[in-house]
Structures are given as C-alpha cells and as structure tokens.
C-alpha cells in the first residue's frame, strides 16, 4: 500500500490514514496481481524461464505457498528467491518500543510487550516506525546453521535477572521470528541439521515457536523459501518427510534450453564494459564457443551430472577470454582487441574447480585433459554450424595451398594479416564483423577456422612453448 509523504508516527494517526493490515503472503499476492494486471515485468533478469519456472512461481505466489526451488547449482535459485522482495510494499509500519523484539503489526501485535502497550496506552502515544522493503528479507546457508540461529534460545542473562524460563521475555529469538512480516530463505536445505528441520515443523504448519520445550504461542507471519539440489534433496534421510510435506510448492529450475539463452545470461551476468580505455569487440562465434563448452560439459560422461555445471562456469570463462584479449590490446596497442581461440588457453584458471569429475566415467583423465576434450568438442560443434550455414569450404581451400600459420594469444594481429593477404568473401558474410579491414578481426577469424579445421580432422597441428602451428 502506498502511504502519503507524511508517514504516520503514532497509532492514532496510522488508523486515521486508512492503512490496512495484511499478512506478508497477502501483501505479496496483492502487489503481484496488481503488477501482473498492469503488464509490468515480474522477474527482471530471469532468462529462459518464461514458460517453465516463472508460471509455476506465479501460481505459488497466488496460492500463498511457502516454496522450494529445486535444481542444480548455478540455475538462479537464490536470485529467484531474492526477486520476490520486489512484491513487498515499499515499507510497512510497526510498533516502535525499545523492549519489543519483533516488528509487530500495530493492529495485530503478537509479543506480550506490544499487546500490553496497545491495550493500556492511548493510541496517540503508541509510537510507530517504518520497516523498509530491503530489510524484510534474510537468507541463510544451511551448513553450520544451529537451532539458536534461526529459531532461538533461552537468554541466560535474562534468567539471571529473574525472568522465568517459561516467559516470552526469557527468549532470544533467531532469524525466523525476527523476520516476522518478512521473508526468510534457506539455501541448501538438505544440509540443514535434523534437529533444526524438526524445529521448522511448527513454524511451517502452526507458525509458533518452541524453544527447549517451552512453546511461545503467537502467530509468526513469514514467507519461507528454500533451495536444494535434487541429488541431495531426493536422497533418503537428507530431508525429513514431515518437513517436505509442509512445503507448499516445489518449483524445478533448469539450465538454459537454448544456446542463445545461455549467451544472453552470460552477457547479462558478466556485466563487462567493453569500451574505453582498452575496447574489446567479441565475435559472435567466440560467445557461442564459450556457451557451447558449458553445454558439452552438461552432457559429458566425464562430469558428475548430479552436481551440475553452473552458469558461473560460462560467466567466469567469458570474463577470462575478454581479459586475455584486453591484455593483448593493452600490451600491443591493438584497438579494439578481439578475442581469439588462443585466448581460450587461459580457461584453466576459471574452469578448474568448477567441474566435478565423475570418478566412474573419467577413466583417470585429469581435469585439464577433460577440459581440453570439451573445448575441442565445443569448437567442432560451432565450426560445423558455420560451415553448413556459410559454406566455409572456400576458406579451407586457401590454407590447403600450403600455408603454415603459427598462432598465439600474444602474437600481433598484423602477423596474421601478413600471412593471409586475401580475405575470403565468406568471412565478411559469416563472422558479422569486417575481416577485410580490421586485422584483429581477421586474426580471430583465422584462428577460429584453423581450430575448426583441426577439430574436424582436416589439418594437423603441433604445439611448442605456448604457441600452436597449423600445417596442411
């Protein structure tokens, strides 16, 4: 609900303002439906989920469900959870009292101190403060999380002060009670200690808290979100069945179904400024190879598919490729710098550690060997598409005349231009960049064709001291 510029600062003024109390799920649902009806963008930045994940999330919001986002790493689960914050009001009022542990609804206070305050103090003397949307979301990673962290604990200092152990005032509340009227998100649910999972039962079902056997009977108003990997979530004993039963909606995420979607994601998330002072132009085929590398890894028998291959794999490799080109541009004075296949020789640094090997399928191959094989497969796939679409046979005929070319990430582009005087017309048609006039573009095209010809067994190559020589 939009409030006037002059926000009410006491309970009487709040009542006079016409503010309406809602549960957090009602608030989210009302704002969501208003934005949906107005045709506003609901989940900005979420690419490839328009017909799968987003419709299921929409329905769960309207149904008022707590949600579990189930999918492999790097599928945007946490981002989806954080996006739900935009459906909260800009800010909401709460009772401002130094002894109030929670952000109590002025019309429906749940803590004893606030209930007594509203019952016994004139409305114009009950102070009201405002809780902004940005502070009404908290996220926790399950590993290492204790019961006291998210539910609460008996406060020893208050017991020493004479407060009864069974009194509400003796409790130190954890994250979930403190998110009363907000959103609490738990990442990697299967890694949550079983005792803590049990503690979530009442919160999900009854919305009350039990700490050390002492029930605190008040209605906690919170939207609870979870994320999990299917391999661990579905493993027997990792998540207690009663807890699964209390989660309203399970929403399955996935990797991009089309290469173009993956490229859109990596460009969006990498957020690299390709302009001055050292500009970079990235050919389309280089973006396709980076994303195709991730696609190949997600299909490979050498990779543990239960773990998945994160979108961060593509993003990190994209940044590494551009950084290598930009280093060359700065050192050799090439403006703009254009990424080449030889720049992909630096992908070990951004790839190692992001791929989990399948010990049964890797056959003692090292991670570097597997990455080399995947990269060769990605180049072969993309090159074959270009050959089919643009007829690059005329390009290969130039090299078939006995040309020998050495390539490397620190060789100047002029080196390539000297060895390949004539630019085949197919290059200007196929590569979306003018290879005829720009030596850096020409060098990138040359390396792509050479690597493609090698990947399709049309040429041989030898590698020494960091450089590669192709021969026909």
Helices and strands as residue ranges (DSSP letters): H 11-17, H 24-37, H 53-63, E 67-70, H 77-83, G 84-87, E 91-95, H 112-120, G 123-125, E 128-132, G 133-135, E 137-141, H 147-150, E 152-154, H 156-160, G 168-170, E 171-173, H 175-178, E 182-187, G 189-191, H 194-205, E 209-211, E 214-216, E 222-228, H 230-233, H 241-246, E 249-252, H 259-270, E 280-281, H 284-299, H 311-332, E 337-338, G 341-346, H 347-351, H 367-390, H 393-399, E 405-407, H 413-419, H 425-430, H 439-455, E 460-464, E 467-471
